[in-house]
Amino acid sequence: MLWAAVLVVAALSDAQAQLTAQTSIAPELRECYIDPMLVNRNNLPPMTISILIDIIRKIEDNPNVNMDLRQLSALLLHTYRQDGVEFHRPETTLVSSSMVLPFAPTFHSFHRHRLLLTRLIPSNLQVLANNTVNSILKCTLHHMLSTTVDARLRGDESSCNQLSQYRALRSGRSPRSISDDVEIIDKSVLKSTGKNGQMNHFNPNDDVEFTSYDGVKSARQLLGDSQCPLLGGAVFSQWGAISAGHLIAGVAAGAQPQQVPVLELAKGSVLNYNNVQQTVTSLFPATLSGDLAEAVLIQGTDRGSSAISIGTAGNWNSTQPPRHYMLHSRTNVEMTDPEIRGDIDGFVLGSAVPSALGTFSTMRLSQYLDMFYSARNGVFNPVLRACNRRDLIQQYITSTNLASETFAFAAALDTNMPLRGTIIGGLEQLVNSAVNNFQSYTSNNLNDMSCVTTEAVSVDFRLRTNLYIVLDSMWEYNAVYPAISYLVDAIEVGKYGSSITVLNAFNGNAVVNTTFSPAEFHSNYTLAAHQNMLTGVNLLTTLTNIRVMMQARLGDESLVNYVGGNSTVVLFLLNSGPVQNNEQVFEQARLLNETVPDLRLIFATSTNQFDNLWNLVRDMHNDIRQVALSPGGINVEIAMSGIVERIQSGEV
C-alpha cells in the first residue's frame, strides 16, 4: 500500500509539472490572461535582469522551497514557462464567452518548448506551490520566461520602426539627445489618447486578420499584422536584451546533462534524413540548436529559403522602465537578437555550471546569474561575464558540434512541429547555412557593451545605501516614476545592496515601506498608490517624522550592538514651490543632520529653490539640485545623473 501511495503522488506531481507543456494555458497561469490588473503589463514590474534575479531570490528564500540550483532551474521552467501563447480572435462578433479564454500556446516556439519539458529537461516530480510568490510576481516571471511574438496591431506602427535601438544596450550611460530615446508612442499619439506612456489597448474591430499567401485564412490566425510586433520573454540588461527562458533552460540543461536519443524525440516517427547522429546533448536544443532548428524548418518550408536568416533587432518601449520589446521586422523572427543572446549566455552558463558548482557546491541560481550579469568580477573569473559574450562564443561554441547537434534536433523537431510544407531533401545544407549566418551575425551585428566600456562607465563596488525618497505628489506619475525607477537601478536596490523607501512629502508617512527588493518596490509604487497620496509639502511635519523614524532605527541597532551598515540618504523630490521654510523647519533639519550619523539631505526640485533651502543641507552647492522630469522618462538619465553621482560620492 505504501508503494502504491508513493506512485500515485509521483504520478500526480509529474502530471502537474507537465501542465505548461500542454496545448492549453496552464491552470495556475490563467489569471495572468484573465485578471485585468495582471493583463496590463504597466501594473507589473519592468522586464529587467535585476528584477528576474530578485524574483528568483524570493523563491529561494521561501521557507517552503528547499532546492539547489539544479532542481530550481528546472522547476522554474516547468512551473512558469509556457512558450508560444497567442491571442485568438473569436470567429463570432458576439461578446466572448466566459467559458473560453482566447489565448492558447499556438506560436511555433511552443513545439520546441514542449519537447524541452517532456524529453530534454527532467523534472524531479516536484512543483512550486502557486503561493510561492504572489500573483504579480508570478505573472511577471511567466512573461519573462515565455517566448512568443504578439503581432496584433497597436496603432503606433507608423513610428516604432523608425526608432533607433536603445543605446544603453550597446554603450555606457552617456548623455544622448531625445531623438536617441525610445518611446512606444509619439507625442501626437499621447496627446490624442490621453494615456501617457501606456500602450494603446487593442481594438478588435480595427485589427486585420493575417492570411496565408494564397489569400485563404491561415489555420493559425494572428490578430493583425504589426510591422513591429512585440517579443515576449525578453529582459533588459546593460549588455543587450536577453530571452530569459533560453537562459534558464541552458543552466537547467547544463546542470543535469543528458544524451537523449533522437528517435525518442521523434515520438516514434521514422526519420527521413540520413547521416543524423543518434543522440542530442540536451544543452544544445535547450539553447542554440533549438532556435536554429526552428529557423531552418520554418524558413525552409514557409518561404522556400535556401539561405537561413538569423537575427532580428528591436528596441524597448522606454528607457525607464522597459516593459515591451518591439521587433524591427515581422518576418524571420525564429531567432531574434534577444534569443541569440539568451542562447549564448544559457549555453555558456550551462557549460560552466559543473565547474562552478565544484568550486561552490551550495551556490544558488540567483548568485550564479548575479555574478555573470555584473560589471565586476564575473563567475569566479572576470572572463565569465556577460560583457565578454563575444569572446565566450569562441571559447565555448564550435561550428562542427553546433551543426551536427542542430541537424539532429531539426530532424526530430520536424516530426513534432506542423509546417506549411515537407522538406524532402537538403536539410543539412539549410542547417549549415543557419550556423554560418549565426556566426557571421554574432560577429558583426551584436555590438553590445564590451568589458572595457563596462569598466570605464561603472563603479568598482556595489553601492549600499538606504535611500528615503520624500515625494511630492504634485509630480505626474508618468514623469516621476521613471526617475525613481532609474534610481532603484542605479543604487542597485537588492538583498545585498541598497534599500529604498518612499515617503509622502505632506507628512512623512510611508507610501512604499522600506524594501531591499526592486520587484517589491515596482509592485507597490503604482499609479493608484501615487494618486492616493495626500497633496502638498510640509517640511516641518515631514522632517520631524523622519527624525523620529531615524532615531527609532538607531535605537533598534543599539539594542543588538549593530555598528556600521548602509549609508543613509534622504532625497526630497519636490514639484511644489516655493516650500515653506522657517526656524522650526531649520531646527528639525539641524537635529537630523547632527544626530543621525552618515545621513545626507538632498533636495531635487523642479524650480530653483536654492535661496529657500540652502540652510537645511550640509553642502549647499551640491545637495540642492534642479531637475526637469519629462513624461515617459525621456532623458531621465541626464536629469538624474547628478543625484546618482551625489549618492555615490564618498562624501555621502
N, C-alpha and C positions, 0 to 999 in steps of 0.2 A: 504493500500500500504506500509506503514511504517513497519508493522509486516512482510509482505512478504519479504521486503528488508532485515530485520534482520535475518529471517530464511534462506535466500539464503546465506548471509555472513557466518552465523554459519555453514551451511552445507558445504560450500566451505572450510572453515577453518578446519572443522573436517576431511574432505577428505584429505586435505594436511597433517594434523597431523598424519594420519594413513599410509602415503606412506612408512614409514620404516617398516610397518607390512605386506607389500605386498611381493609377491614371485619374484619380480624383484628389482634390486637395485634402491633405491630412486633417483629420478632425480637430486636432489641437491648434492648427494653423488657420482655421477658417475664420476666426474672429478678426484676423488681420485683413480680411477681404469683406467683412460684414459690418463691423463697428465703424461708423462714420469718422469717429475721432482717430481710430487707428489707420483707416484707409488714407487719410490726409497725411502725407509724408511730412508736412510742416509741423505736425504735432509730435514727430519722432525725433530723437537725437540725430545729429548730422552723420553722414556716411564717411567716417574717417578711421584711420588705423588706430588712433588713440582710443576712440570710442569702442572699437572692436576688442582691443586688448582689455579695456576696462570691464566690458560685459563678461568676457571670459574669466577675468579675475573674480568677478562677483560670483560666478558659478563655482569656481574653485574654492572660494571662501565659504560657500554654503555648507553648514554643518552636516547636511544630509547627502552631500556629494563627497565621496571618498575615492577618488580615482587618480591614477597617474596620467602622464602625458599621453601614453599610448591609448589608454581607454577613452580619455576625454576627447581627444581629437577625432576619434571615430564616432563617438556618440553625438558630438555636435552636428555632424553631418546627418546622422540617422534621425536626429530629433528636429533640427531646424532647417535643413537644406532641402528644397524641392525645386529643382530647375524647371524652366520652361512654362511657367504659369502665364496664361494669356487670358485676356478678356474676350468673350464671345458674345456678339450682339444677338439677342433672341430674334428668331425669324418673325415672330408676331409683333405688331405695333402696340399691343396692349401692355399694360404695366407688368413688369417682370414678376413672375410668380415667387412667393416667399418660400416655395419648396425647392427652388432651383437657384444655385449660386452660379452666376455667369462667368466663372473663372475655372480654368482647368489646365493641367500641365500638358500642352499640346505642341509647344515650340520644339524645334529639333534638338535642343540641348537636353530635353528630358530623357531621351532614349539612352544616351551615354550615361546620364546620371543614374538611371535605373540599373544599368549593368554595374556601376561602381558600388552601389549599396547592396546589391544582391549577390554579386560574384567576386568583387575585387577588394573591397574594404570590409573586413569581417566585423560583425557586431558581437559583443560579449554577452548577448542576451539580457542586457540591462537597458533601461530607458531613463532619461532625465524626466523627473516629475514635471507636470505642467506648471506648478507653482515654484519651480526653481528660481525663475526670475519673473518679474511682473509682466503684464501683457505688453506694455510699451517696449520694454527691452526685448521681450521675446519676438515681437514683430520686427523690431529693428534688426535683430540678429538674423531672422529669417530673410529679410530683404538684402542684408549684407552677403549672405552665403549663397543665395539662389540666383543663378544666371538666367536671364531671359531678355527679350527685346520687346519693348512696347512701342508699336508703330502707329498708335492712334493719333489722329490729328489733334493739335493743341491750340492752333491759332497763331503761333509765333514762328512758323516755318519760313516766312519771308526774311527773317533776320538772323535766325540762330546759326545757319551755316556760314554767315559772314563774320562770325566772331572768331577772334584769334584764340589759340589754345591758352588755357590758364597758365600764366607764366611761372607761377610757383611750382608747377610740375617739373620745370626744367632749369630753374635758376634760383638764386638766393632771394631773400625778401628785400629786394631793392625797389625804390620808388618807381612808379610807372604811371602813364597817363590813363585817363578814363577810357580811351579807345582800346587800351590793352586789357581792360577788365572784361569779365564775362558775366552777363546777365541773361536770364532766360527770356525776358520780355523787354522790349524797348520802352522808352519813356512815354511815347504816344499811346502804347497799349496799356501801360499802367494807368494813365490818366483816364482812359476810356472805360476801364474795367473797375477801377477803384479797389483793386486787390493788390495792394502794394507788396511787391516781392513774392507774391504767391503765383503758383502755376494756374493757368486757366483751367476751369473744370471742363471735362469732356461733355460735349453736346452730341448725343447720338444722332440727332436729326441733321447735324452738319457733317457727319462723317461719311466717308466713301468706302465701299467695300473693296478689298483687294481681290483682283481677279487674276486668273492664270493667263497665259499668253494667247490662248485661242478665244478669250472673251468669256469663257464659261467660268462660273464661280468655282473657286478652289475648294477642295474638301475641307481645308483648314482656313477659315476666313479670318482675316485681320480687319479690325475696325479702323478704317482709314489707311492712309499711305503717307505717313510723315516722312519727309526727306531728311530729318534729323531725329530718328527715333531714340527713345530712352533705353539705356543699357542698365538692367538690374544686376545687382551683385557687385557693383564697383564701389571701392572705398578710396578715399583720398589719402595720399601720403606725399611727403616732400619729394619723393623720388618717383613720381608718376602714379596714376590711378591703377589700382590692383583689383583683380577679381578675387575676393576673399574666399569664396568656396573652393576655387582651384588651389589656393594657398594652403588651406587647412587640409584638403584632400591629399596634397603632396606630403604634408607632415604625417598624416594618418597612415598613408601607404608606406612611407619610409620607416615609420616606427614599427610596423608589422608587415615586413616584406613578404610577398607571395609570388610564386611562379604558377600561373593559372593556365591550364590547357585551353588552347584556342577553341577546340571543339566544345568545351564546357560553356564558353561564352556564346557560342553559335546556337545554343538551345537545341542541339541535336541535328541541326540542318547540315546539309552537305556543302562544304566549301567549294566554290567554283574557281579557286585560284591555286596555281602551282607555286612551289618554292616558298611556301609560307612556313615560318618556324612554328614549332608545335606549341610553344608556351609564350605568354607575355609576362613581363615583370610588372607587377601592379602599379609601381610608381609612374611608369610611362603613360598608360591610359588615364591615370588619375590627373595627369598634368598635360605635358606637351603632346604626346601621341593622341590623346583624346580629342583635342581641338583640331589637330592636323588631319585626323581621320574624318572628322565632321566636314572640314573644308573640302577634302578630296571627294567625298561621296556626294555632297550637295552641289558643289560647283561642277563636278564631273557629269552629273545627271541633269540637274535643273538647267544648267547653262551650256552644257556640252563643252566645257573649257578644257583645253589641254595644258594650259598654264594656270596653276592654282594661285589665287591672290591671297596674300597673308597680310593682316594688319588693317585696322580701321581706326583712325584717330577720332578724337572727340574733345569735349570741354565740359567743365562743370557749370551748373546754372548760376553760381555765385561764388565770389571769393570767400565770403563768410555768411552763413555756414554752407558748405557743399552738401546738397541732398540729391541732386539729379544729374546724371552723366549723359550728355547728348552726343550721339554719334554723328559724324560728318557725312555719312553715307547710308543709304538704305539697302545697298547690295553688299554681298561678300562680308557678312557680319558673323561668319562662323568662328573667326579667330581675331577678335578685336585687340586693340592695344592693351587695355586692362587685363584681358585674358592672357595675352602673351606674358605680361609682367607677372601675373599670378601664377602662371605655369612655370616660369623660370624660377621664381622665388620658392614655389612649392617643391619643385624638383631639387633645387639646391638644398633647402632645409630638410627635405625628406632624405636626401643622400647623406647629409651631415648628422642627422639625428642620432644614429647609433653611437658615433664618436662623442657627441655632446653628452649623451646620457652616460657614457662611460666615464666622462670627466665629472659629471654632476648627476648622479642617478635619480635624485629626487627633484630634478628641475621641472618646473611647471610649464605648461604650454604658454601661458601669458608671459613668463620670463623669457622663454625662447624667442617669441615674437618681439618682445620689447627690446631685447639685445640686438636683433637683426635690423629692426627699423629704428635705429638710433644713430644720431650724428657722432656718437663717441663709442669707442671700444669694440663693438661687434660681439659675436658669439664666441667668447674666449679667444678671439683673434680679430684684430682690426680688419683683416681681409674679408671676413664673413659678415658683410654689411650690405644693406640694400643699395647704398650709393656705389658699391663696387660690382653692380649687376653685370656690366659689360664684360669684365674680366672673369667673373664666375661662370658665365656661359662657356667660355673657352676651357675653363678648368674642369667643369663637370659634365658637359654635354658633347658627345662625339657624333658626327654625322652618320657613321655607319650604324651604330646602335639605334639612333633615333629613327633612321629609315627602316630598318628591319622590324623594330617594335611597332612603328606606325603602320607598316604594311600588314602585319599580323592582326593588329587591332582593327584596322579598316575592314579587313576581310570578315572579322567577327561582327563588327557593328553593322555591316551591310545586311546581315541576316536579322537584325533587330530593329532597324530604322526604316520606316516607309519612305520610299523615294519616288520621284517622278520618272524614273527610267531604270533600266537594268544595265549594269556595267558588265559587258561580256568579254572585255579584254583591255589591257593597258593600265590596270590598276597600279602596278608597280611603277610605271612611268609617271603617273599622276602623283604618287607618293614622293618620288624623287624630286619632282617639280616643287611640291609643297615644302619639303625640307630645305631645298636650295633657296627658295624665296624667303623662308623663315630666317635663315642665316643672313641673307642679304638685308632683310628688313630690320632685324635687330641691330645690325652693324651700322646702318645708315639712317634709320628713321627714329629710333628710340633715343632721343637726345635728352635723357634725364640728367638731373643734377649729379655731378661726379663727387667723389670723396674730397677732392681738392677744394672744390667750391663749397661743399658742405662744411668743411672745417673752417673755411675762411669766413663764413657768414653765421656760424653757430658758436655759442659759448661752450667751453670745455667742462662744464659742470651742470648738474641738474639743480635747477632753482628750487629752493624750499622756503616758501613764503605763505603766510596766512593773509590772504587778501580779503579785505572787507570793502565792498563797493556800496557806498551810500548813494542811492539812486533817486534822482528827481523824476517823478512820474510825468513831468511835462515833456520829456523826450518822447518822440514817436517810437513805438516798439520796434518798428521796422528799421529804424536808424540806430537805436542804442543796443539792440540785441546782437547785431553783427560785431559791434565794438567790444561788448563783453565776451562774446564767443572768441574773438581774436585774443583777448587777454587770457582766457582759460587755456588756449593752446600755447600761448607764448610763455606763460609761467609754469607750464606742464602740471596742471592740476591732476593729481593721481595719488594712489596709495603710498607711493614712495617719494612724492614730490610736494606740491603745494596744495593748499585748500582754498576754497572760495566761499564767501558768504555775501548775500545781497540784503541790504537793509533799506528801509524806507527813509528818505530824507526828511519826511514830515515829522517822524517821531523816533526813528532808530529801531523800529520793530523789524523783525526778520521777514523778508519776502521769500528768500531761499535760505534754509538753515545751513550751517557750516557743513561742507562736504568735501571729501577728497576724491570724489567720483565725477568725472566730466559727464558721464551718461546721466547721472542723477541730477546734476545741475540743469542740463538741457531738458530733462523730463519735467522739472519743476518750474523753471522760469519760462512760462508760456505767455501767449498773448492774453489769455484770461487772467493769469496771475498779475500781469502788468496793469491791466485795466482795473483790477480790484484794489490797486494801491491808492492810499489817500493822497490827495494832491497838495502840493506846496512844499516849502523848505523852511524848517525851523531849526536853525543851528544850535540854539540853546538846549532844546529838548533832546535833539539827536546826540550832541556831544556829551551831554550828561548821561544819557542811557548807554552810550558806547563806553564811557569811562567806568561806569558801574559794571558793565559786562566784562571789560578787560581786567578790572581788579578782582572780580569773582574768578576769572580764569587763572590769574596769578595765585590766588588763594588755593585753588584746587591743585595747582602744580606744586605749591609749597608743601601741601599735606603729604604728597607722595615723594618729596625730595627730588623733584624733577628740575634739572638745570639745563639751560640751552634750548635747543629746538629751533623751530622756524622763526624767521623774522616776521614782523607784523607791519602791514601797510593798510592804511585807511584811505581809500580813494573816493572823493566826492565827485560824482558826475552830475553837474548842475546845468539845467537849461532855463532856470528862472533867474531873474536878476533885476536890479541888484538885491542880494540877500541881506537880511538884517544882521549887523554885527555891532555889538556894544560891549561894555565892560564885563557883563556877566558871561557873554559868549567867550571873550578873551580869557577869562579866568578858567572856564572849563577846558579850553584848548591848552592853556598853560599846565594845568594839573595833569591832563592826559599826556602831554609831551614829557613831563618831568617824572611821572610816577610809573609809566609803563616802559620798561627797557626795550630798546631797539624798535620802537614804534615810530612810524613816519606818517604824517598827514600830508596828503597831496590833493590839490583841487584841480579838476579839469572842467572848465566852464565854456559855454557856447559864446559868451561875450566877455570882453575884457573887464575883469573884476579885481585886477591886481591891487588897486588903491583901497579896495574894500576888504581884502582878505590877507594882506601881507603880514599882519601881526599874529596870524593864527598858525603859521608854519615855521619850521626851523630854518629853512633855506628859501627866502622869498624869491630868489632868482630862478630856482629850479623846481620848486614844489608847487608853483601856480602855473597852469598851462591853459591855453585857449585851444579848443578842439572844434573842428567842423565835421559833424557826422551827417552823412547822406543816407537817404532811404536805400535799402538793398545792400548796404555795405560797400558802396563804391569808394575806393581809395581809403578803406579803413586802416590799412597798414600804415599809410602815410600819416593819417590823423592820430593814430595811437602809438606810433613808434617811439615818440619821446617819452610817453608814460612807461612803456616797457623798459626803455633804457634806464629810466629813473628807478624802477623797481629792481632791475638787475644790477645797478651800480653798487659798488662796495660801500657807499655811504649810507645805503638804506638798511 
